[in-house]
């Protein structure tokens, strides 16, 4: 569609191409490795998934920070169930023990 100065509208094509990058639905058992950031005063947990900053809430953020300080593997985020799993060191468990945290929408 031409404008008064002769230029054409190219915004339609850029809007359509950006709509193609919608996040795909994940299976329940599919996870993403994340590096969580914990705000102890608000209880918010933030991390990046597929290039998007995601923010959640947990009622006991100190438990998450304690688990992060003892983590022996990268944190795993299960988007379908909103579960953050941390593997922490434990005596008698060579591979560590899984701690699960269910996060709420902020």
C-alpha positions as CSV (number, residue, x, y, z in Angstrom):
1,X,0.0,0.0,0.0
2,X,1.7,3.2,-1.1
3,X,1.9,6.3,1.1
4,X,1.8,9.9,0.0
5,X,5.6,10.1,-0.4
6,X,5.7,6.9,-2.6
7,X,7.0,4.6,0.1
8,X,5.3,1.2,0.6
9,X,4.3,-0.4,3.8
10,X,6.6,-3.3,4.7
11,X,5.5,-3.6,8.3
12,X,2.9,-6.2,7.3
13,X,5.7,-8.7,6.4
14,X,7.7,-8.1,9.5
15,X,4.7,-8.5,11.7
16,X,3.8,-11.8,10.0
17,X,7.4,-13.2,10.2
18,X,7.7,-12.4,13.9
19,X,4.4,-14.3,14.6
20,X,6.1,-17.5,13.4
21,X,8.3,-17.7,16.5
22,X,5.7,-18.8,19.0
23,X,7.0,-21.1,21.8
24,X,6.1,-24.7,21.1
25,X,4.2,-26.7,23.7
26,X,6.5,-29.0,25.7
27,X,5.9,-32.5,26.9
28,X,5.4,-33.1,30.7
29,X,8.7,-34.9,31.0
30,X,10.7,-32.3,28.9
31,X,13.0,-30.0,30.8
32,X,15.2,-26.9,30.1
33,X,18.4,-26.2,32.0
34,X,18.3,-22.8,33.6
35,X,20.2,-20.6,36.0
36,X,17.7,-19.3,38.5
37,X,18.0,-15.9,40.1
38,X,16.3,-15.7,43.5
39,X,14.9,-12.5,45.1
40,X,14.7,-13.3,48.8
41,X,12.6,-10.3,49.7
42,X,9.8,-10.9,47.2
43,X,10.2,-14.6,46.7
44,X,10.5,-14.3,43.0
45,X,12.5,-16.7,40.9
46,X,13.6,-15.6,37.4
47,X,15.4,-17.4,34.6
48,X,15.6,-17.3,30.8
49,X,13.8,-20.0,28.8
50,X,14.0,-19.9,25.0
51,X,15.3,-16.3,25.0
52,X,12.4,-15.1,27.2
53,X,12.7,-13.9,30.8
54,X,10.3,-15.8,33.0
55,X,9.4,-14.9,36.5
56,X,7.7,-17.1,39.1
57,X,7.1,-17.0,42.9
58,X,7.8,-19.5,45.7
59,X,6.7,-19.2,49.3
60,X,10.1,-20.3,50.7
61,X,12.8,-18.7,48.5
62,X,15.5,-19.5,51.1
63,X,15.0,-23.2,50.6
64,X,15.8,-22.7,46.9
65,X,19.0,-20.6,47.6
66,X,20.2,-23.3,50.1
67,X,19.6,-26.0,47.5
68,X,21.4,-23.9,44.8
69,X,24.4,-23.5,47.1
70,X,24.7,-27.3,47.4
71,X,23.8,-28.1,43.7
72,X,25.9,-30.7,41.9
73,X,24.2,-30.5,38.5
74,X,22.5,-27.6,36.5
75,X,19.0,-26.7,37.6
76,X,16.2,-28.2,35.5
77,X,13.0,-26.4,34.7
78,X,9.9,-28.4,33.7
79,X,7.6,-25.8,32.0
80,X,4.6,-28.1,31.7
81,X,4.4,-28.7,35.4
82,X,6.2,-25.5,36.6
83,X,8.6,-27.6,38.6
84,X,12.2,-26.6,39.3
85,X,14.4,-29.5,40.1
86,X,17.8,-29.1,41.8
87,X,20.2,-32.0,42.4
88,X,22.1,-31.4,45.7
89,X,25.0,-33.2,47.3
90,X,24.0,-35.8,50.0
91,X,26.0,-38.2,52.0
92,X,25.6,-41.8,50.8
93,X,24.1,-40.7,47.4
94,X,26.9,-40.5,44.8
95,X,24.7,-38.8,42.2
96,X,23.0,-36.5,44.7
97,X,19.4,-36.1,45.7
98,X,16.7,-34.3,43.7
99,X,14.9,-31.4,45.4
100,X,11.7,-30.3,43.7
101,X,10.1,-26.9,43.9
102,X,6.7,-26.1,42.4
103,X,6.6,-22.4,41.4
104,X,3.5,-20.2,41.1
105,X,2.8,-17.6,38.5
106,X,3.9,-14.2,39.8
